[in-house]
Amino acid sequence: MAADNSIHVRAGEHIRSLVRRDLQGSNEVWALLKGELEPGLRAEESEFRAASTQDVIQRNQGRSL
């Protein structure tokens, strides 16, 4: 019975570790996204220009993800 309990403890620790790792990754992704978006959010409205859907499609053709 003690062996079964230790397996559950190790499994629980493993799951907690995976959750921590996932949250850390999410925090890193959020920080990266925030860094990319902040300049646009802080920009003056005069810095923006109108773009049609076709303009965006043409601009992005040839870009790889």
PyMOL Python script that loads the backbone (N, CA, C, O; Angstrom):
from pymol import cmd

cmd.read_pdbstr("""\
ATOM      1  N   MET A   1       0.828  -1.194   0.000  1.00  0.00           N
ATOM      2  CA  MET A   1       0.000   0.000   0.000  1.00  0.00           C
ATOM      3  C   MET A   1       0.868   1.252   0.000  1.00  0.00           C
ATOM      4  O   MET A   1       0.520   2.247  -0.635  1.00  0.00           O
ATOM      5  N   ALA A   2       1.994   1.209   0.707  1.00  0.00           N
ATOM      6  CA  ALA A   2       2.876   2.377   0.752  1.00  0.00           C
ATOM      7  C   ALA A   2       3.435   2.688  -0.627  1.00  0.00           C
ATOM      8  O   ALA A   2       3.613   3.854  -0.979  1.00  0.00           O
ATOM      9  N   ALA A   3       3.710   1.659  -1.403  1.00  0.00           N
ATOM     10  CA  ALA A   3       4.231   1.869  -2.757  1.00  0.00           C
ATOM     11  C   ALA A   3       3.200   2.590  -3.613  1.00  0.00           C
ATOM     12  O   ALA A   3       3.546   3.489  -4.380  1.00  0.00           O
ATOM     13  N   ASP A   4       1.929   2.197  -3.485  1.00  0.00           N
ATOM     14  CA  ASP A   4       0.868   2.870  -4.240  1.00  0.00           C
ATOM     15  C   ASP A   4       0.787   4.342  -3.861  1.00  0.00           C
ATOM     16  O   ASP A   4       0.616   5.201  -4.725  1.00  0.00           O
ATOM     17  N   ASN A   5       0.911   4.632  -2.573  1.00  0.00           N
ATOM     18  CA  ASN A   5       0.842   6.011  -2.095  1.00  0.00           C
ATOM     19  C   ASN A   5       1.994   6.833  -2.659  1.00  0.00           C
ATOM     20  O   ASN A   5       1.798   7.981  -3.058  1.00  0.00           O
ATOM     21  N   SER A   6       3.193   6.257  -2.696  1.00  0.00           N
ATOM     22  CA  SER A   6       4.346   7.002  -3.209  1.00  0.00           C
ATOM     23  C   SER A   6       4.204   7.268  -4.706  1.00  0.00           C
ATOM     24  O   SER A   6       4.652   8.302  -5.201  1.00  0.00           O
ATOM     25  N   ILE A   7       3.583   6.338  -5.422  1.00  0.00           N
ATOM     26  CA  ILE A   7       3.340   6.555  -6.853  1.00  0.00           C
ATOM     27  C   ILE A   7       2.405   7.743  -7.036  1.00  0.00           C
ATOM     28  O   ILE A   7       2.624   8.580  -7.912  1.00  0.00           O
ATOM     29  N   HIS A   8       1.360   7.817  -6.210  1.00  0.00           N
ATOM     30  CA  HIS A   8       0.420   8.928  -6.307  1.00  0.00           C
ATOM     31  C   HIS A   8       1.094  10.248  -5.940  1.00  0.00           C
ATOM     32  O   HIS A   8       0.830  11.276  -6.564  1.00  0.00           O
ATOM     33  N   VAL A   9       1.950  10.221  -4.944  1.00  0.00           N
ATOM     34  CA  VAL A   9       2.667  11.438  -4.557  1.00  0.00           C
ATOM     35  C   VAL A   9       3.557  11.889  -5.705  1.00  0.00           C
ATOM     36  O   VAL A   9       3.575  13.070  -6.052  1.00  0.00           O
ATOM     37  N   ARG A  10       4.300  10.949  -6.298  1.00  0.00           N
ATOM     38  CA  ARG A  10       5.172  11.302  -7.422  1.00  0.00           C
ATOM     39  C   ARG A  10       4.354  11.786  -8.606  1.00  0.00           C
ATOM     40  O   ARG A  10       4.745  12.735  -9.286  1.00  0.00           O
ATOM     41  N   ALA A  11       3.225  11.142  -8.859  1.00  0.00           N
ATOM     42  CA  ALA A  11       2.368  11.563  -9.972  1.00  0.00           C
ATOM     43  C   ALA A  11       1.834  12.968  -9.713  1.00  0.00           C
ATOM     44  O   ALA A  11       1.798  13.803 -10.616  1.00  0.00           O
ATOM     45  N   GLY A  12       1.421  13.219  -8.477  1.00  0.00           N
ATOM     46  CA  GLY A  12       0.925  14.549  -8.121  1.00  0.00           C
ATOM     47  C   GLY A  12       2.005  15.606  -8.281  1.00  0.00           C
ATOM     48  O   GLY A  12       1.743  16.696  -8.789  1.00  0.00           O
ATOM     49  N   GLU A  13       3.219  15.284  -7.848  1.00  0.00           N
ATOM     50  CA  GLU A  13       4.336  16.217  -8.003  1.00  0.00           C
ATOM     51  C   GLU A  13       4.633  16.456  -9.476  1.00  0.00           C
ATOM     52  O   GLU A  13       4.919  17.579  -9.891  1.00  0.00           O
ATOM     53  N   HIS A  14       4.562  15.391 -10.256  1.00  0.00           N
ATOM     54  CA  HIS A  14       4.819  15.502 -11.690  1.00  0.00           C
ATOM     55  C   HIS A  14       3.769  16.399 -12.352  1.00  0.00           C
ATOM     56  O   HIS A  14       4.106  17.258 -13.167  1.00  0.00           O
ATOM     57  N   ILE A  15       2.511  16.198 -12.001  1.00  0.00           N
ATOM     58  CA  ILE A  15       1.439  17.023 -12.570  1.00  0.00           C
ATOM     59  C   ILE A  15       1.619  18.479 -12.167  1.00  0.00           C
ATOM     60  O   ILE A  15       1.472  19.370 -13.003  1.00  0.00           O
ATOM     61  N   ARG A  16       1.934  18.735 -10.901  1.00  0.00           N
ATOM     62  CA  ARG A  16       2.169  20.116 -10.457  1.00  0.00           C
ATOM     63  C   ARG A  16       3.328  20.738 -11.215  1.00  0.00           C
ATOM     64  O   ARG A  16       3.274  21.911 -11.582  1.00  0.00           O
ATOM     65  N   SER A  17       4.367  19.963 -11.450  1.00  0.00           N
ATOM     66  CA  SER A  17       5.513  20.452 -12.214  1.00  0.00           C
ATOM     67  C   SER A  17       5.105  20.807 -13.641  1.00  0.00           C
ATOM     68  O   SER A  17       5.517  21.841 -14.167  1.00  0.00           O
ATOM     69  N   LEU A  18       4.301  19.958 -14.262  1.00  0.00           N
ATOM     70  CA  LEU A  18       3.830  20.234 -15.621  1.00  0.00           C
ATOM     71  C   LEU A  18       2.970  21.493 -15.666  1.00  0.00           C
ATOM     72  O   LEU A  18       3.086  22.297 -16.591  1.00  0.00           O
ATOM     73  N   VAL A  19       2.115  21.660 -14.674  1.00  0.00           N
ATOM     74  CA  VAL A  19       1.268  22.858 -14.618  1.00  0.00           C
ATOM     75  C   VAL A  19       2.131  24.101 -14.449  1.00  0.00           C
ATOM     76  O   VAL A  19       1.901  25.107 -15.120  1.00  0.00           O
ATOM     77  N   ARG A  20       3.125  24.045 -13.559  1.00  0.00           N
ATOM     78  CA  ARG A  20       4.028  25.194 -13.370  1.00  0.00           C
ATOM     79  C   ARG A  20       4.754  25.530 -14.662  1.00  0.00           C
ATOM     80  O   ARG A  20       4.875  26.700 -15.025  1.00  0.00           O
ATOM     81  N   ARG A  21       5.238  24.505 -15.357  1.00  0.00           N
ATOM     82  CA  ARG A  21       5.952  24.711 -16.615  1.00  0.00           C
ATOM     83  C   ARG A  21       5.028  25.345 -17.655  1.00  0.00           C
ATOM     84  O   ARG A  21       5.431  26.255 -18.379  1.00  0.00           O
ATOM     85  N   ASP A  22       3.793  24.862 -17.724  1.00  0.00           N
ATOM     86  CA  ASP A  22       2.825  25.409 -18.675  1.00  0.00           C
ATOM     87  C   ASP A  22       2.523  26.871 -18.354  1.00  0.00           C
ATOM     88  O   ASP A  22       2.467  27.710 -19.254  1.00  0.00           O
ATOM     89  N   LEU A  23       2.330  27.173 -17.073  1.00  0.00           N
ATOM     90  CA  LEU A  23       2.058  28.558 -16.681  1.00  0.00           C
ATOM     91  C   LEU A  23       3.248  29.457 -16.989  1.00  0.00           C
ATOM     92  O   LEU A  23       3.066  30.589 -17.435  1.00  0.00           O
ATOM     93  N   GLN A  24       4.456  28.971 -16.758  1.00  0.00           N
ATOM     94  CA  GLN A  24       5.658  29.745 -17.060  1.00  0.00           C
ATOM     95  C   GLN A  24       5.715  30.040 -18.551  1.00  0.00           C
ATOM     96  O   GLN A  24       6.005  31.165 -18.957  1.00  0.00           O
ATOM     97  N   GLY A  25       5.436  29.026 -19.366  1.00  0.00           N
ATOM     98  CA  GLY A  25       5.426  29.223 -20.816  1.00  0.00           C
ATOM     99  C   GLY A  25       4.373  30.232 -21.227  1.00  0.00           C
ATOM    100  O   GLY A  25       4.616  31.068 -22.097  1.00  0.00           O
ATOM    101  N   SER A  26       3.196  30.158 -20.603  1.00  0.00           N
ATOM    102  CA  SER A  26       2.128  31.109 -20.905  1.00  0.00           C
ATOM    103  C   SER A  26       2.548  32.520 -20.530  1.00  0.00           C
ATOM    104  O   SER A  26       2.271  33.465 -21.269  1.00  0.00           O
ATOM    105  N   ASN A  27       3.209  32.674 -19.398  1.00  0.00           N
ATOM    106  CA  ASN A  27       3.679  33.995 -18.973  1.00  0.00           C
ATOM    107  C   ASN A  27       4.703  34.547 -19.953  1.00  0.00           C
ATOM    108  O   ASN A  27       4.690  35.739 -20.260  1.00  0.00           O
ATOM    109  N   GLU A  28       5.586  33.691 -20.442  1.00  0.00           N
ATOM    110  CA  GLU A  28       6.597  34.134 -21.402  1.00  0.00           C
ATOM    111  C   GLU A  28       5.954  34.554 -22.720  1.00  0.00           C
ATOM    112  O   GLU A  28       6.341  35.562 -23.310  1.00  0.00           O
ATOM    113  N   VAL A  29       4.977  33.783 -23.176  1.00  0.00           N
ATOM    114  CA  VAL A  29       4.277  34.119 -24.421  1.00  0.00           C
ATOM    115  C   VAL A  29       3.520  35.427 -24.248  1.00  0.00           C
ATOM    116  O   VAL A  29       3.540  36.275 -25.140  1.00  0.00           O
ATOM    117  N   TRP A  30       2.851  35.602 -23.111  1.00  0.00           N
ATOM    118  CA  TRP A  30       2.109  36.830 -22.856  1.00  0.00           C
ATOM    119  C   TRP A  30       3.057  38.028 -22.839  1.00  0.00           C
ATOM    120  O   TRP A  30       2.730  39.074 -23.400  1.00  0.00           O
ATOM    121  N   ALA A  31       4.209  37.897 -22.213  1.00  0.00           N
ATOM    122  CA  ALA A  31       5.180  38.994 -22.165  1.00  0.00           C
ATOM    123  C   ALA A  31       5.665  39.343 -23.570  1.00  0.00           C
ATOM    124  O   ALA A  31       5.816  40.521 -23.894  1.00  0.00           O
ATOM    125  N   LEU A  32       5.909  38.345 -24.400  1.00  0.00           N
ATOM    126  CA  LEU A  32       6.331  38.582 -25.776  1.00  0.00           C
ATOM    127  C   LEU A  32       5.237  39.294 -26.558  1.00  0.00           C
ATOM    128  O   LEU A  32       5.507  40.273 -27.254  1.00  0.00           O
ATOM    129  N   LEU A  33       4.007  38.812 -26.447  1.00  0.00           N
ATOM    130  CA  LEU A  33       2.884  39.430 -27.147  1.00  0.00           C
ATOM    131  C   LEU A  33       2.675  40.865 -26.680  1.00  0.00           C
ATOM    132  O   LEU A  33       2.454  41.763 -27.492  1.00  0.00           O
ATOM    133  N   LYS A  34       2.743  41.072 -25.387  1.00  0.00           N
ATOM    134  CA  LYS A  34       2.577  42.414 -24.827  1.00  0.00           C
ATOM    135  C   LYS A  34       3.646  43.352 -25.373  1.00  0.00           C
ATOM    136  O   LYS A  34       3.348  44.496 -25.719  1.00  0.00           O
ATOM    137  N   GLY A  35       4.878  42.884 -25.454  1.00  0.00           N
ATOM    138  CA  GLY A  35       5.966  43.694 -25.992  1.00  0.00           C
ATOM    139  C   GLY A  35       5.756  44.060 -27.451  1.00  0.00           C
ATOM    140  O   GLY A  35       6.141  45.145 -27.886  1.00  0.00           O
ATOM    141  N   GLU A  36       5.143  43.154 -28.209  1.00  0.00           N
ATOM    142  CA  GLU A  36       4.862  43.428 -29.622  1.00  0.00           C
ATOM    143  C   GLU A  36       3.709  44.413 -29.780  1.00  0.00           C
ATOM    144  O   GLU A  36       3.731  45.247 -30.685  1.00  0.00           O
ATOM    145  N   LEU A  37       2.708  44.328 -28.917  1.00  0.00           N
ATOM    146  CA  LEU A  37       1.509  45.152 -29.066  1.00  0.00           C
ATOM    147  C   LEU A  37       1.618  46.540 -28.439  1.00  0.00           C
ATOM    148  O   LEU A  37       0.981  47.481 -28.913  1.00  0.00           O
ATOM    149  N   GLU A  38       2.410  46.680 -27.388  1.00  0.00           N
ATOM    150  CA  GLU A  38       2.465  47.945 -26.659  1.00  0.00           C
ATOM    151  C   GLU A  38       2.814  49.158 -27.517  1.00  0.00           C
ATOM    152  O   GLU A  38       2.175  50.198 -27.362  1.00  0.00           O
ATOM    153  N   PRO A  39       3.791  49.075 -28.411  1.00  0.00           N
ATOM    154  CA  PRO A  39       4.084  50.269 -29.218  1.00  0.00           C
ATOM    155  C   PRO A  39       2.866  50.753 -30.008  1.00  0.00           C
ATOM    156  O   PRO A  39       2.636  51.958 -30.113  1.00  0.00           O
ATOM    157  N   GLY A  40       2.100  49.839 -30.553  1.00  0.00           N
ATOM    158  CA  GLY A  40       0.902  50.221 -31.289  1.00  0.00           C
ATOM    159  C   GLY A  40      -0.173  50.796 -30.388  1.00  0.00           C
ATOM    160  O   GLY A  40      -0.893  51.716 -30.776  1.00  0.00           O
ATOM    161  N   LEU A  41      -0.280  50.256 -29.190  1.00  0.00           N
ATOM    162  CA  LEU A  41      -1.275  50.761 -28.254  1.00  0.00           C
ATOM    163  C   LEU A  41      -0.923  52.155 -27.751  1.00  0.00           C
ATOM    164  O   LEU A  41      -1.812  52.933 -27.408  1.00  0.00           O
ATOM    165  N   ARG A  42       0.356  52.473 -27.704  1.00  0.00           N
ATOM    166  CA  ARG A  42       0.809  53.775 -27.208  1.00  0.00           C
ATOM    167  C   ARG A  42       0.981  54.809 -28.323  1.00  0.00           C
ATOM    168  O   ARG A  42       1.205  55.987 -28.045  1.00  0.00           O
ATOM    169  N   ALA A  43       0.878  54.378 -29.572  1.00  0.00           N
ATOM    170  CA  ALA A  43       1.122  55.275 -30.705  1.00  0.00           C
ATOM    171  C   ALA A  43       0.017  56.320 -30.826  1.00  0.00           C
ATOM    172  O   ALA A  43      -1.132  56.092 -30.447  1.00  0.00           O
ATOM    173  N   GLU A  44       0.398  57.454 -31.359  1.00  0.00           N
ATOM    174  CA  GLU A  44      -0.568  58.510 -31.642  1.00  0.00           C
ATOM    175  C   GLU A  44      -1.427  58.087 -32.825  1.00  0.00           C
ATOM    176  O   GLU A  44      -0.968  57.348 -33.696  1.00  0.00           O
ATOM    177  N   GLU A  45      -2.647  58.545 -32.858  1.00  0.00           N
ATOM    178  CA  GLU A  45      -3.554  58.169 -33.944  1.00  0.00           C
ATOM    179  C   GLU A  45      -3.018  58.613 -35.297  1.00  0.00           C
ATOM    180  O   GLU A  45      -3.298  57.975 -36.311  1.00  0.00           O
ATOM    181  N   SER A  46      -2.257  59.691 -35.324  1.00  0.00           N
ATOM    182  CA  SER A  46      -1.704  60.196 -36.589  1.00  0.00           C
ATOM    183  C   SER A  46      -0.683  59.230 -37.203  1.00  0.00           C
ATOM    184  O   SER A  46      -0.366  59.343 -38.388  1.00  0.00           O
ATOM    185  N   GLU A  47      -0.173  58.295 -36.419  1.00  0.00           N
ATOM    186  CA  GLU A  47       0.803  57.329 -36.921  1.00  0.00           C
ATOM    187  C   GLU A  47       0.155  56.170 -37.687  1.00  0.00           C
ATOM    188  O   GLU A  47       0.849  55.394 -38.343  1.00  0.00           O
ATOM    189  N   PHE A  48      -1.157  56.056 -37.605  1.00  0.00           N
ATOM    190  CA  PHE A  48      -1.867  54.978 -38.280  1.00  0.00           C
ATOM    191  C   PHE A  48      -2.297  55.423 -39.665  1.00  0.00           C
ATOM    192  O   PHE A  48      -2.489  56.612 -39.921  1.00  0.00           O
ATOM    193  N   ARG A  49      -2.445  54.454 -40.554  1.00  0.00           N
ATOM    194  CA  ARG A  49      -2.978  54.758 -41.885  1.00  0.00           C
ATOM    195  C   ARG A  49      -4.029  53.713 -42.232  1.00  0.00           C
ATOM    196  O   ARG A  49      -3.989  52.576 -41.764  1.00  0.00           O
ATOM    197  N   ALA A  50      -4.965  54.136 -43.064  1.00  0.00           N
ATOM    198  CA  ALA A  50      -6.041  53.232 -43.465  1.00  0.00           C
ATOM    199  C   ALA A  50      -5.475  52.151 -44.382  1.00  0.00           C
ATOM    200  O   ALA A  50      -4.589  52.418 -45.194  1.00  0.00           O
ATOM    201  N   ALA A  51      -5.985  50.948 -44.249  1.00  0.00           N
ATOM    202  CA  ALA A  51      -5.566  49.835 -45.109  1.00  0.00           C
ATOM    203  C   ALA A  51      -6.785  48.969 -45.384  1.00  0.00           C
ATOM    204  O   ALA A  51      -7.537  48.618 -44.475  1.00  0.00           O
ATOM    205  N   SER A  52      -6.961  48.638 -46.637  1.00  0.00           N
ATOM    206  CA  SER A  52      -8.062  47.743 -47.002  1.00  0.00           C
ATOM    207  C   SER A  52      -7.638  46.297 -46.743  1.00  0.00           C
ATOM    208  O   SER A  52      -6.469  46.007 -46.487  1.00  0.00           O
ATOM    209  N   THR A  53      -8.595  45.428 -46.815  1.00  0.00           N
ATOM    210  CA  THR A  53      -8.296  44.005 -46.670  1.00  0.00           C
ATOM    211  C   THR A  53      -7.292  43.568 -47.726  1.00  0.00           C
ATOM    212  O   THR A  53      -6.355  42.824 -47.439  1.00  0.00           O
ATOM    213  N   GLN A  54      -7.500  44.040 -48.951  1.00  0.00           N
ATOM    214  CA  GLN A  54      -6.602  43.682 -50.049  1.00  0.00           C
ATOM    215  C   GLN A  54      -5.185  44.209 -49.789  1.00  0.00           C
ATOM    216  O   GLN A  54      -4.208  43.527 -50.098  1.00  0.00           O
ATOM    217  N   ASP A  55      -5.067  45.416 -49.223  1.00  0.00           N
ATOM    218  CA  ASP A  55      -3.746  45.961 -48.876  1.00  0.00           C
ATOM    219  C   ASP A  55      -3.014  45.027 -47.912  1.00  0.00           C
ATOM    220  O   ASP A  55      -1.828  44.747 -48.084  1.00  0.00           O
ATOM    221  N   VAL A  56      -3.721  44.560 -46.918  1.00  0.00           N
ATOM    222  CA  VAL A  56      -3.118  43.686 -45.904  1.00  0.00           C
ATOM    223  C   VAL A  56      -2.715  42.353 -46.528  1.00  0.00           C
ATOM    224  O   VAL A  56      -1.633  41.835 -46.249  1.00  0.00           O
ATOM    225  N   ILE A  57      -3.582  41.800 -47.367  1.00  0.00           N
ATOM    226  CA  ILE A  57      -3.271  40.525 -48.026  1.00  0.00           C
ATOM    227  C   ILE A  57      -2.031  40.671 -48.894  1.00  0.00           C
ATOM    228  O   ILE A  57      -1.138  39.825 -48.852  1.00  0.00           O
ATOM    229  N   GLN A  58      -1.973  41.738 -49.679  1.00  0.00           N
ATOM    230  CA  GLN A  58      -0.814  41.943 -50.557  1.00  0.00           C
ATOM    231  C   GLN A  58       0.464  42.152 -49.748  1.00  0.00           C
ATOM    232  O   GLN A  58       1.519  41.623 -50.099  1.00  0.00           O
ATOM    233  N   ARG A  59       0.370  42.915 -48.676  1.00  0.00           N
ATOM    234  CA  ARG A  59       1.540  43.165 -47.839  1.00  0.00           C
ATOM    235  C   ARG A  59       2.068  41.871 -47.222  1.00  0.00           C
ATOM    236  O   ARG A  59       3.277  41.693 -47.076  1.00  0.00           O
ATOM    237  N   ASN A  60       1.160  40.980 -46.866  1.00  0.00           N
ATOM    238  CA  ASN A  60       1.557  39.765 -46.155  1.00  0.00           C
ATOM    239  C   ASN A  60       1.863  38.582 -47.062  1.00  0.00           C
ATOM    240  O   ASN A  60       2.336  37.552 -46.583  1.00  0.00           O
ATOM    241  N   GLN A  61       1.610  38.703 -48.337  1.00  0.00           N
ATOM    242  CA  GLN A  61       1.941  37.602 -49.241  1.00  0.00           C
ATOM    243  C   GLN A  61       3.454  37.421 -49.260  1.00  0.00           C
ATOM    244  O   GLN A  61       4.211  38.388 -49.345  1.00  0.00           O
ATOM    245  N   GLY A  62       3.861  36.206 -49.181  1.00  0.00           N
ATOM    246  CA  GLY A  62       5.286  35.926 -49.185  1.00  0.00           C
ATOM    247  C   GLY A  62       5.898  35.874 -47.800  1.00  0.00           C
ATOM    248  O   GLY A  62       7.025  35.406 -47.637  1.00  0.00           O
ATOM    249  N   ARG A  63       5.174  36.348 -46.804  1.00  0.00           N
ATOM    250  CA  ARG A  63       5.675  36.244 -45.426  1.00  0.00           C
ATOM    251  C   ARG A  63       5.434  34.833 -44.928  1.00  0.00           C
ATOM    252  O   ARG A  63       4.388  34.241 -45.192  1.00  0.00           O
ATOM    253  N   SER A  64       6.391  34.304 -44.218  1.00  0.00           N
ATOM    254  CA  SER A  64       6.190  32.981 -43.617  1.00  0.00           C
ATOM    255  C   SER A  64       5.910  33.152 -42.139  1.00  0.00           C
ATOM    256  O   SER A  64       6.383  34.099 -41.510  1.00  0.00           O
ATOM    257  N   LEU A  65       5.142  32.235 -41.592  1.00  0.00           N
ATOM    258  CA  LEU A  65       4.792  32.310 -40.166  1.00  0.00           C
ATOM    259  C   LEU A  65       5.886  31.811 -39.312  1.00  0.00           C
ATOM    260  O   LEU A  65       5.759  31.803 -38.088  1.00  0.00           O
TER     261      LEU A  65
END
""", "prot")
cmd.dss("prot")
cmd.show_as("cartoon", "prot")
cmd.util.cbc("prot")
cmd.orient("prot")
